[in-house]
């Protein structure tokens, strides 16, 4: 932390001295600007050679960007997306030079010419103190621009330019936030309050209702929470995972989150259940953290608690309800039999989950449907429809168990009709499962899940990614 503070202070000193070089007074930093003026400053930034003046100018741009209204930010990002592209004439010349003399130097010149100017702009803006944090927020604004362009059915060239700018952000963030820079921290009741507040706010799977609820999740010895941090975002968790240490695989979330429960002695714990994984920074979408996080936590827990032999998730199924409803409405369902469709009419009735007879009828239809959803339903890329499934299967986990009414909260019933699943992280099989999934799209599944799949279903067509 001290080294980070020193580096930040050093950048601040460079920025203050550079401000004098470009004639910026302290009052100018807070002055408002419009989008065209800010774009001109960006042009100036990428044309400068001096580091001190560049740091000062980067700070000025980010300070003024922060004063823009939402509409002005969109206008600024539009201009950057369309104007800070590669120099096409330079690209053509570099291509011709490489064809005439395909040397390594000529290839390097072609690479430099093909790089969009927006990448260099992002790199230089990152020189400012807290530049990384500001750029992550800027990318969140860019997401808004891209949604707006698609809603407007805007000019395809403009849509492509905005998508390209987003790719520039993702490309650079993937380098800046690679695993080598990430720091794993155990979140407990002694963690600073401002970070704990963010854990409450960022929890995206099972809402934390307040400080008492948070304490139940992180203070007892049989409950753990771990988060990745980055030196450029010292007090901002990037992603965190909540873990319950238990004596077996839990099929439901309610016992794990119960207000009143018996604490489990660590020597009796045989299973670590990862029951919530939350990404905290929207602007870092597409940058991989979760697979590193889970594997690191598995290694650390296995070393700390030798009695732990099983590492599983208790995961939501956010795409299941929408898929099931499409199948039920279809004239030719592919994941359900006609008998299943008829039985599943019961889930349209209020409080069906509280009626034992209805539950049994629904379970007999829903579990085979869930097996079809995971094992047979694919998107256009040949991958499972469910985003959580793609994440865990891509990490090398195995689909271990389908849990009927694993989550009977309003959210659970809405997004998955109460279904939850366990993904098993078997350390001896992770690499094999990952390879077969990555290369062949094969879903590693337990025999218990595979047996639930009905054999009399028709072939299933791929579902468009937009639907998935």
C-alpha positions as CSV (number, residue, x, y, z in Angstrom):
1,X,0.0,0.0,0.0
2,X,2.8,2.4,0.9
3,X,4.5,1.8,-2.5
4,X,1.2,2.4,-4.3
5,X,0.7,5.7,-2.3
6,X,4.3,6.8,-3.2
7,X,3.7,6.1,-6.9
8,X,0.4,8.0,-6.8
9,X,2.1,11.0,-5.1
10,X,4.9,10.8,-7.7
11,X,2.3,11.0,-10.5
12,X,0.7,13.9,-8.8
13,X,4.0,15.8,-8.6
14,X,4.6,15.1,-12.3
15,X,1.0,16.2,-13.1
16,X,1.4,19.5,-11.1
17,X,4.6,20.4,-12.8
18,X,3.3,19.4,-16.2
19,X,0.2,21.6,-15.6
20,X,2.5,24.6,-15.6
21,X,4.1,23.5,-18.9
22,X,0.7,23.5,-20.7
23,X,-0.6,26.6,-19.0
24,X,-3.3,25.0,-16.8
25,X,-4.2,26.7,-13.6
26,X,-5.8,24.8,-10.6
27,X,-9.1,26.4,-11.3
28,X,-9.1,25.1,-14.9
29,X,-9.2,21.5,-13.7
30,X,-12.8,21.9,-12.5
31,X,-13.9,24.0,-15.4
32,X,-16.6,22.4,-17.5
33,X,-16.1,21.5,-21.2
34,X,-18.1,20.3,-24.1
35,X,-17.5,17.2,-26.1
36,X,-15.8,18.9,-29.1
37,X,-13.4,20.8,-26.9
38,X,-12.5,17.6,-25.0
39,X,-11.9,15.7,-28.3
40,X,-9.4,18.5,-29.3
41,X,-7.6,18.0,-26.0
42,X,-7.4,14.3,-26.7
43,X,-5.9,15.1,-30.1
44,X,-3.3,17.2,-28.3
45,X,-2.6,14.5,-25.8
46,X,-1.7,11.8,-28.3
47,X,0.5,14.2,-30.3
48,X,2.6,15.2,-27.3
49,X,6.1,13.8,-26.5
50,X,6.7,15.2,-23.0
51,X,5.6,12.9,-20.2
52,X,5.0,15.6,-17.6
53,X,2.8,17.6,-19.9
54,X,1.1,14.4,-21.0
55,X,0.2,13.4,-17.4
56,X,-1.2,16.9,-16.7
57,X,-3.2,16.9,-19.9
58,X,-4.6,13.4,-19.2
59,X,-5.7,14.5,-15.8
60,X,-7.3,17.6,-17.3
61,X,-9.3,15.5,-19.8
62,X,-10.5,13.0,-17.2
63,X,-11.4,15.8,-14.8
64,X,-13.4,17.6,-17.4
65,X,-15.0,14.4,-18.7
66,X,-16.3,13.8,-15.2
67,X,-18.2,17.2,-15.4
68,X,-20.0,16.3,-18.6
69,X,-23.6,15.4,-18.6
70,X,-24.7,11.9,-19.6
71,X,-25.7,13.3,-23.1
72,X,-22.3,15.1,-23.5
73,X,-20.4,11.9,-22.5
74,X,-22.2,10.0,-25.2
75,X,-21.4,12.7,-27.7
76,X,-17.7,12.6,-26.7
77,X,-17.5,8.8,-27.0
78,X,-19.2,9.0,-30.4
79,X,-16.5,11.3,-31.7
80,X,-13.7,9.3,-30.2
81,X,-15.1,6.1,-31.7
82,X,-15.3,7.6,-35.2
83,X,-12.3,9.9,-35.3
84,X,-9.6,8.0,-33.4
85,X,-9.3,5.2,-35.8
86,X,-6.2,3.9,-37.7
87,X,-4.8,5.9,-40.5
88,X,-6.0,4.0,-43.5
89,X,-3.4,5.5,-45.9
90,X,-0.6,4.5,-43.5
91,X,-2.1,1.0,-43.2
92,X,-2.1,0.6,-47.0
93,X,1.4,1.9,-47.2
94,X,2.6,-0.5,-44.5
95,X,0.8,-3.4,-46.3
96,X,2.6,-2.6,-49.5
97,X,5.9,-2.3,-47.8
98,X,5.5,-5.7,-46.1
99,X,4.5,-7.3,-49.4
100,X,7.6,-5.9,-51.0
101,X,9.9,-6.9,-48.2
102,X,8.3,-9.2,-45.6
103,X,10.8,-8.5,-42.8
104,X,10.1,-8.5,-39.1
105,X,10.6,-4.7,-39.1
106,X,8.1,-4.3,-41.8
107,X,5.6,-6.5,-39.9
108,X,6.2,-4.4,-36.8
109,X,5.5,-1.2,-38.8
110,X,2.3,-2.8,-40.2
111,X,1.2,-3.6,-36.6
112,X,1.8,-0.1,-35.5
113,X,0.0,1.4,-38.4
114,X,-3.0,-0.9,-37.9
115,X,-3.5,0.0,-34.3
116,X,-6.4,2.4,-33.7
117,X,-5.4,5.8,-32.3
118,X,-8.0,5.2,-29.6
119,X,-5.7,2.6,-28.0
120,X,-2.9,5.1,-27.6
121,X,-5.4,7.6,-26.3
122,X,-6.6,5.1,-23.6
123,X,-3.0,4.3,-22.7
124,X,-2.1,8.0,-22.3
125,X,-5.3,8.8,-20.3
126,X,-4.2,6.0,-17.9
127,X,-1.1,8.1,-17.0
128,X,-3.3,10.4,-14.9
129,X,-3.7,9.6,-11.2
130,X,-6.7,7.3,-10.7
131,X,-6.7,7.1,-14.5
132,X,-7.5,3.4,-14.5
133,X,-10.6,3.9,-12.3
134,X,-11.8,6.7,-14.5
135,X,-11.3,4.6,-17.7
136,X,-13.3,1.7,-16.2
137,X,-16.2,4.1,-15.5
138,X,-15.8,5.6,-19.0
139,X,-16.2,2.1,-20.5
140,X,-19.5,1.8,-18.6
141,X,-20.6,5.0,-20.4
142,X,-19.6,3.3,-23.6
143,X,-21.9,0.4,-22.9
144,X,-24.7,2.9,-22.7
145,X,-23.8,4.4,-26.1
146,X,-23.7,1.0,-27.7
147,X,-27.2,0.1,-26.3
148,X,-28.5,3.5,-27.6
149,X,-27.1,2.9,-31.1
150,X,-28.7,-0.5,-31.3
151,X,-32.0,0.9,-30.0
152,X,-31.9,3.7,-32.6
153,X,-30.9,1.2,-35.4
154,X,-28.1,3.7,-36.1
155,X,-25.7,3.7,-39.0
156,X,-23.9,0.3,-39.1
157,X,-20.6,2.1,-39.5
158,X,-21.2,4.0,-36.3
159,X,-22.2,0.9,-34.5
160,X,-19.0,-0.8,-35.7
161,X,-16.9,2.1,-34.6
162,X,-18.4,2.0,-31.1
163,X,-17.9,-1.8,-30.9
164,X,-14.3,-1.3,-32.0
165,X,-13.7,1.3,-29.3
166,X,-15.1,-1.2,-26.8
167,X,-12.7,-3.8,-28.1
168,X,-9.8,-1.4,-27.5
169,X,-10.8,-1.0,-23.9
170,X,-11.2,-4.7,-23.4
171,X,-7.9,-5.5,-25.1
172,X,-6.0,-3.1,-22.8
173,X,-7.9,-4.0,-19.7
174,X,-7.1,-7.7,-20.3
175,X,-3.4,-6.7,-20.1
176,X,-3.7,-4.3,-17.2
177,X,-5.8,-6.7,-15.1
178,X,-4.1,-10.0,-15.8
179,X,-3.7,-12.5,-13.0
180,X,-0.2,-11.4,-12.2
181,X,-1.5,-8.1,-10.9
182,X,-4.4,-9.4,-8.9
183,X,-4.3,-9.7,-5.1
184,X,-6.5,-12.2,-3.3
185,X,-7.8,-10.9,0.0
186,X,-9.9,-12.7,2.7
187,X,-12.9,-10.6,3.5
188,X,-13.9,-10.9,7.1
189,X,-15.4,-8.7,9.9
190,X,-12.1,-6.9,10.4
191,X,-12.0,-5.7,6.7
192,X,-12.4,-1.9,6.5
193,X,-16.0,-0.8,6.6
194,X,-15.9,1.1,3.2
195,X,-14.9,-2.2,1.5
196,X,-17.6,-4.2,3.4
197,X,-20.1,-1.6,2.2
198,X,-19.1,-2.3,-1.4
199,X,-19.5,-6.1,-0.8
200,X,-23.1,-5.4,0.3
201,X,-23.7,-3.2,-2.7
202,X,-22.1,-5.4,-5.3
203,X,-23.6,-8.7,-4.2
204,X,-25.5,-9.8,-7.3
205,X,-26.8,-13.3,-6.6
206,X,-28.3,-13.4,-3.2
207,X,-28.9,-9.8,-1.9
208,X,-27.3,-8.9,1.4
209,X,-30.0,-7.2,3.5
210,X,-27.8,-5.3,5.8
211,X,-24.8,-5.5,8.2
212,X,-26.3,-8.3,10.3
213,X,-26.8,-10.4,7.2
214,X,-23.2,-9.6,6.0
215,X,-21.8,-10.6,9.4
216,X,-23.6,-14.0,9.2
217,X,-21.9,-14.6,5.8
218,X,-18.3,-13.6,6.7
219,X,-17.7,-13.8,10.4
220,X,-18.4,-17.5,11.4
221,X,-15.4,-19.8,10.8
222,X,-17.6,-22.0,8.5
223,X,-18.4,-19.1,6.2
224,X,-15.8,-17.4,4.0
225,X,-15.5,-14.6,1.5
226,X,-12.6,-13.9,-0.8
227,X,-12.1,-11.0,-3.3
228,X,-9.6,-10.0,-6.0
229,X,-8.2,-6.5,-5.9
230,X,-5.9,-4.6,-8.2
231,X,-3.2,-2.1,-7.3
232,X,-4.8,0.6,-9.4
233,X,-8.2,0.2,-7.6
234,X,-7.0,-0.4,-4.1
235,X,-10.3,-0.2,-2.3
236,X,-12.5,-1.6,-5.1
237,X,-13.1,-5.3,-5.2
238,X,-13.1,-6.7,-8.7
239,X,-14.9,-9.9,-8.0
240,X,-15.7,-11.8,-4.8
241,X,-16.9,-15.3,-3.9
242,X,-18.9,-16.4,-0.8
243,X,-18.2,-19.9,0.5
244,X,-20.0,-22.2,3.0
245,X,-18.1,-25.0,4.6
246,X,-20.4,-27.9,5.2
247,X,-20.6,-31.6,5.9
248,X,-22.1,-32.4,2.4
249,X,-23.4,-31.0,-0.8
250,X,-26.3,-28.7,-0.2
251,X,-29.2,-28.9,-2.7
252,X,-30.8,-25.6,-1.5
253,X,-29.7,-22.0,-0.6
254,X,-32.1,-21.4,2.3
255,X,-30.1,-23.5,4.9
256,X,-26.9,-21.7,3.9
257,X,-28.4,-18.2,4.3
258,X,-30.5,-19.1,7.4
259,X,-30.4,-16.6,10.2
260,X,-30.4,-19.3,12.9
261,X,-28.2,-22.3,12.3
262,X,-25.7,-24.5,14.1
263,X,-22.0,-23.7,13.4
264,X,-20.0,-26.5,11.9
265,X,-16.6,-27.3,13.5
266,X,-13.9,-26.9,10.8
267,X,-12.7,-30.5,11.5
268,X,-16.1,-31.7,10.5
269,X,-16.2,-29.8,7.2
270,X,-15.8,-32.0,4.1
271,X,-17.3,-29.7,1.4
272,X,-16.7,-26.1,0.3
273,X,-19.8,-24.7,-1.4
274,X,-19.3,-21.6,-3.6
275,X,-22.8,-20.2,-3.4
276,X,-22.3,-16.6,-4.8
277,X,-19.9,-15.1,-7.3
278,X,-20.3,-11.4,-8.0
279,X,-18.5,-9.2,-10.5
280,X,-18.1,-5.7,-9.1
281,X,-16.9,-3.6,-12.0
282,X,-19.3,-3.4,-15.0
283,X,-16.6,-1.6,-17.0
284,X,-14.4,-4.7,-16.8
285,X,-16.9,-7.0,-18.5
286,X,-15.2,-9.5,-20.7
287,X,-12.0,-9.5,-18.6
288,X,-11.6,-12.9,-17.0
289,X,-11.3,-13.1,-13.2
290,X,-13.7,-15.8,-12.0
291,X,-11.8,-18.8,-13.1
292,X,-8.6,-17.6,-11.4
293,X,-10.6,-16.7,-8.3
294,X,-12.3,-20.1,-7.8
295,X,-9.1,-22.1,-8.5
296,X,-7.1,-20.0,-6.1
297,X,-9.6,-20.2,-3.3
298,X,-9.9,-24.0,-3.8
299,X,-6.1,-24.3,-3.5
300,X,-6.0,-22.0,-0.4
301,X,-8.9,-23.8,1.4
302,X,-7.6,-27.2,0.6
303,X,-4.2,-26.2,2.2
304,X,-5.8,-24.6,5.2
305,X,-8.5,-27.3,5.9
306,X,-7.2,-30.8,4.9
307,X,-10.6,-32.4,5.7
308,X,-12.1,-30.6,2.7
309,X,-12.5,-33.1,-0.1
310,X,-15.3,-31.8,-2.2
311,X,-15.5,-28.4,-3.9
312,X,-18.8,-27.5,-5.5
313,X,-21.0,-24.5,-6.4
314,X,-24.6,-24.0,-5.6
315,X,-25.5,-22.0,-8.7
316,X,-28.6,-20.2,-10.0
317,X,-29.8,-20.9,-13.5
318,X,-30.7,-17.5,-14.9
319,X,-31.7,-18.5,-18.4
320,X,-33.9,-21.5,-17.5
321,X,-37.2,-19.9,-16.9
322,X,-37.2,-18.0,-20.2
323,X,-36.1,-21.2,-22.1
324,X,-38.8,-23.3,-20.4
325,X,-41.5,-20.8,-21.2
326,X,-40.5,-20.7,-24.9
327,X,-40.6,-24.5,-25.0
328,X,-44.0,-24.5,-23.4
329,X,-45.4,-22.0,-25.9
330,X,-43.9,-23.7,-28.9
331,X,-46.1,-25.8,-31.3
332,X,-43.2,-28.2,-31.6
333,X,-41.2,-28.2,-28.3
334,X,-37.8,-29.8,-28.5
335,X,-36.9,-30.1,-24.9
336,X,-40.2,-31.2,-23.5
337,X,-42.7,-34.0,-24.2
338,X,-46.4,-33.1,-24.6
339,X,-47.0,-34.7,-21.2
340,X,-44.3,-32.4,-19.7
341,X,-46.0,-29.4,-21.2
342,X,-49.3,-30.4,-19.6
343,X,-47.7,-31.0,-16.2
344,X,-45.9,-27.7,-16.2
345,X,-49.1,-25.8,-16.5
346,X,-49.1,-26.1,-12.7
347,X,-46.3,-23.6,-12.4
348,X,-48.6,-20.9,-13.6
349,X,-50.7,-21.3,-10.5
350,X,-50.1,-19.1,-7.5
351,X,-48.0,-20.8,-4.7
352,X,-47.7,-24.0,-6.6
353,X,-44.4,-24.6,-4.8
354,X,-46.2,-24.9,-1.5
355,X,-48.4,-27.8,-2.6
356,X,-46.8,-31.2,-2.2
357,X,-48.9,-32.9,-4.9
358,X,-48.3,-30.2,-7.4
359,X,-44.6,-30.1,-6.6
360,X,-44.2,-33.8,-7.3
361,X,-46.0,-33.5,-10.7
362,X,-43.9,-30.5,-11.7
363,X,-40.6,-32.2,-10.5
364,X,-41.2,-35.2,-12.8
365,X,-41.5,-32.9,-15.8
366,X,-39.0,-30.2,-14.8
367,X,-35.9,-32.2,-14.0
368,X,-35.8,-34.0,-17.4
369,X,-36.5,-30.6,-19.0
370,X,-33.5,-29.2,-17.1
371,X,-31.3,-32.0,-18.3
372,X,-32.3,-31.2,-21.8
373,X,-31.6,-27.5,-21.2
374,X,-28.0,-28.2,-20.0
375,X,-27.1,-31.2,-22.2
376,X,-28.8,-30.5,-25.5
377,X,-29.9,-26.9,-25.9
378,X,-27.1,-24.9,-27.5
379,X,-26.5,-21.4,-28.8
380,X,-25.1,-20.6,-32.3
381,X,-21.6,-21.3,-31.0
382,X,-22.4,-24.8,-29.9
383,X,-22.3,-23.8,-26.2
384,X,-24.9,-24.2,-23.5
385,X,-27.6,-21.5,-23.4
386,X,-27.1,-20.7,-19.7
387,X,-24.3,-18.1,-19.0
388,X,-23.5,-19.5,-15.5
389,X,-23.1,-23.0,-17.1
390,X,-20.8,-21.6,-19.8
391,X,-18.6,-20.0,-17.0
392,X,-18.3,-23.1,-14.8
393,X,-18.0,-25.7,-17.6
394,X,-15.4,-23.5,-19.3
395,X,-13.4,-23.6,-16.0
396,X,-13.4,-27.4,-16.1
397,X,-16.2,-28.1,-13.6
398,X,-18.7,-30.9,-14.0
399,X,-22.5,-30.5,-13.9
400,X,-23.1,-32.6,-10.8
401,X,-26.7,-32.3,-9.6
402,X,-30.0,-30.7,-10.6
403,X,-31.8,-29.3,-7.5
404,X,-35.6,-28.9,-7.7
405,X,-36.8,-25.9,-5.7
406,X,-33.3,-25.1,-4.6
407,X,-34.2,-21.4,-4.4
408,X,-37.8,-20.6,-3.6
409,X,-37.2,-16.9,-3.2
410,X,-39.2,-14.6,-5.5
411,X,-36.0,-14.1,-7.6
412,X,-35.3,-17.8,-7.8
413,X,-38.8,-18.7,-8.8
414,X,-38.8,-15.9,-11.4
415,X,-35.5,-16.7,-13.2
416,X,-35.3,-20.4,-12.8
417,X,-38.6,-21.7,-11.5
418,X,-36.7,-22.5,-8.3
419,X,-34.1,-24.7,-10.0
420,X,-30.5,-24.6,-8.8
421,X,-27.5,-26.8,-9.8
422,X,-24.2,-28.0,-8.3
423,X,-21.1,-27.8,-10.4
424,X,-18.3,-30.0,-9.1
425,X,-14.7,-28.8,-9.2
426,X,-12.8,-32.1,-9.2
427,X,-9.1,-31.1,-9.1
428,X,-8.1,-34.4,-10.8
429,X,-10.5,-33.8,-13.8
430,X,-10.5,-30.0,-14.2
431,X,-8.0,-29.8,-17.0
432,X,-9.6,-32.7,-19.0
433,X,-13.1,-31.3,-18.6
434,X,-11.8,-27.9,-19.7
435,X,-10.1,-29.3,-22.8
436,X,-13.1,-31.3,-24.0
437,X,-15.5,-28.4,-23.4
438,X,-13.2,-25.9,-25.2
439,X,-12.4,-28.1,-28.2
440,X,-15.6,-30.1,-28.6
441,X,-18.3,-28.2,-26.6
442,X,-18.8,-31.4,-24.5
443,X,-20.7,-30.8,-21.3
444,X,-19.1,-32.8,-18.4
445,X,-22.0,-34.2,-16.4
446,X,-22.5,-36.8,-13.7
447,X,-24.4,-40.0,-14.5
448,X,-27.2,-38.8,-12.2
449,X,-27.8,-35.8,-14.5
450,X,-27.4,-37.8,-17.7
451,X,-29.9,-40.4,-16.6
452,X,-32.6,-37.6,-16.3
453,X,-32.4,-36.9,-20.0
454,X,-35.4,-38.2,-22.0
455,X,-34.4,-40.4,-25.0
456,X,-37.6,-39.6,-27.0
457,X,-36.9,-36.0,-27.8
458,X,-36.4,-34.6,-31.3
459,X,-33.0,-33.0,-32.4
460,X,-32.7,-29.4,-31.0
461,X,-31.8,-26.5,-33.2
462,X,-29.4,-23.8,-32.1
463,X,-30.8,-20.8,-30.3
464,X,-29.7,-17.3,-31.4
465,X,-27.2,-15.7,-29.1
466,X,-29.5,-12.8,-28.5
467,X,-32.0,-15.1,-27.1
468,X,-29.4,-17.1,-25.1
